[in-house]
Amino acid sequence: MSKHVFKLPDIGEGVVEGEVVQWHVAAGDAVSEDDPIVDVMTDKATVTIPSPVTGVVSALSGEVGEMVAVGSTLVEFDSDAVAAPANEPEPAVEPEPEAEPAPVSEPEPAPTPAPTPVAPEPVAAAAAPSGKVLASPAIRRRAREAGVDLAQVRGSGPAGRVRHADLDAYIAADGAISGAAPSAYSTKRTEVTEVKVVGLRRKIAEQMVISKSSIPHFSYFEEADVTELEALRQMLNASRDESQPKLTYLPFIMLALSKIMPDHPECNAHYDDQAGVVSRHGAVHIGIATQTERGLYVPVVKHVEAMDAWQAAAELQRVAGAARGGTASLDDLTGSTFTITSLGRDGGLGATPIINHPEVAILGVHKARDMPVAKDGQVVVRRIMNLSSSFDHRVVDGANGAALVQHLRRMLEHPALIFM
């Protein structure tokens, strides 16, 4: 029986260490060559490292959140052992809600009970070193709603982790025994789940601290009547061909901003507070805050000033899709000069968005809705969208920030101006 020691390889681009973000295996797990074993985050990107051999994991080096140097031991394998069949992949974990903008998640489908449930032996699930049952937040929520004590569920995942299928089988078997589904109120909730702030979540936390602690924000709110813009959007979508993406409000807002930025150069800028220099950009590179399963990313649509609506929509779709799919390049995620954050259907009435340092301004876009408004002495129904914005008060005066938003409002209310 031989041992194989696998060391953290040179990931390239001058990286000398990486943070362990997530282990996909545990000691005792059988793996095949090229199976994912660990996610490591560098200053450049998060990399999933595959197994170099087929065998059994005998030891891991580095806890989640720890930094591991390139060339140091990462995993030890027993490469003579015969790998057992791999467990079926775990269903995707539903992302926890974020304070920052996020697309609406699809509802999780209801589990399908087995046709002939067999009651499992009451074996407690394996627990983490702290004594807690290993299970994802989505499974814990389902267990709470079903009144199930997860400690009584046999886990079939790595290290005894409880999977959706394990919970399905337990609920089905318990229902067959008791003749009734457990009440959601029959079990007291006493668990405390500790989540380490690591990887991208840690990077986001650090960036937010820099932005909020170093930038004196001031926020400004306005509403825009987008009735005419909605009519234009519907007409263009109805006449588009198969090669053209569906238009949302964002491409029009991006084009409007690119049109008016020459009149508001102080808002399309970076501020280097160490050097005391403001760099005003002619190019309009718009970052779009995008929620993903791994956290918040800000992919960038470059040179919006040189695009039409279809091009802006297509590039927005590409970079946001790459961010959600984990395939975004470093160029896709850097270089923005102004950021838009949109909460979509969860848009609410207002927010105080945090500036994406070293930028000096950010725009929050909220859900458009039909509202009764007074127009020409009559109460009519119009489509209204709220806008929130924040500015760096060190370099953008209140009047200048307000002027940008008012200029944008006029463009959105009279969309022909965007194309003139």
C-alpha positions, 0 to 999 in steps of 0.5 A: 500500500503506497502513499501519494503526497499531492502538493498545491501546484503553481497556479500561475500569474505569480500566485504564491499561496491560496485560501482553502475555500471548500473541500469536496472530499474528506479523509476516507473518501474514495476518489477517481483521477480528475475528481474535484478535491478542493477549491482554492481562492487566490487574488486572481480567481477561485480554482477547483483542483482535481485529484491527480490519482485514483485512490482513497484520501488518507489526510487533508492539509489546511482547514477552510479559510486557511492560506496554503503556500504553493508547494506545500502538502495539500492531500495525501492519498492511498493510491493502491486502494481500489476506488469505490463508486462515487456518490451521486452528486449533491443537489445544488444548494439554494443560495442564501439571500443577500443584502446586495442585488440578486436575481430571483431564485427558482423555487426548489421542487418538492421532493418525490417520496419513494414508492415503497418507503422502508423505515431506516434504523434510527442511526444518528447522522454523522456530526462535524467536529463541533458536534453539529450535523453536516447538512446544507442550509437548504436541507436544514430549512426543509428539516425545520419545516417538516419538523425533523430532527436532523440528528436522527437522519442517516447521512449518505454523503461524505463524512456522513453529510445529510443529502436531500435524498436522505431527508426524503427517505426519512420523511417518507418512512416516518410518514408511513410509520406514524400515518401522518406528516409531522407538524412544522411546529412539533420540533423546537429549533435549537441549532446554531449554524456557524458559517466561516467567512472565507473565499469570495465572501471574505473578499466582499467583506473586505471590499465593503469595509474599504468602501464604507469606511473610506468613502463619505457617501451621500445618497439621492433618490428619484422616480422616473416615469418609464411608460414610454420606455416600456412601450419601446421595449415591448415593441423592440422585443416583439420585432427582434430576430432569434439572434438578438437578446431580449431587452430589459430596462438595463441596456437602455439605462446603460446607453442613457448613462453613456450618453450623458456622462460627458456632461457629468465627468466627475461621476465617471471616475476613480479617486486615488485617495492616497495620491489625491488624484481623480481620474475622469474616464472618457470610456464608459465601462459599466459594472453590473452587480450580479448575484451568483451561487458563490457570492456577489460579482461585478462583471463589466460591460466595456465601452458602452458608449460605442454600443447600440441597445442590442449590443449592450444587451448581448454583452450584458448577458455574456458577462453576467452569464460568465460570472454566474457560471464561474467562467468569467475572465479577469478582464470581465471582472475589472475596469468598471468606471461606474456601477449599476446595482439592480434588485429586479423583482425584489427591487423595493422602494429605495436603498443606499447602495455602497460605492464600488471602490475606487469608483465615485458613484453607483446607481440602484435600479428598482422594480418598475410598477404601475402607479396612479399619478397626476398628469395634466390635471387627471389621475392616470396609471403610469409605469414608475421606476425608483432610482437610488444613487450614492456618490463620493462626497469628497469629489462629487458635490450634492448638486452634481450628483443630483444633476446626473440623476435628473439628466438620466430621468429625462432620458428614460422618460423621453427615450428618443433622446437616448438615440439622438 
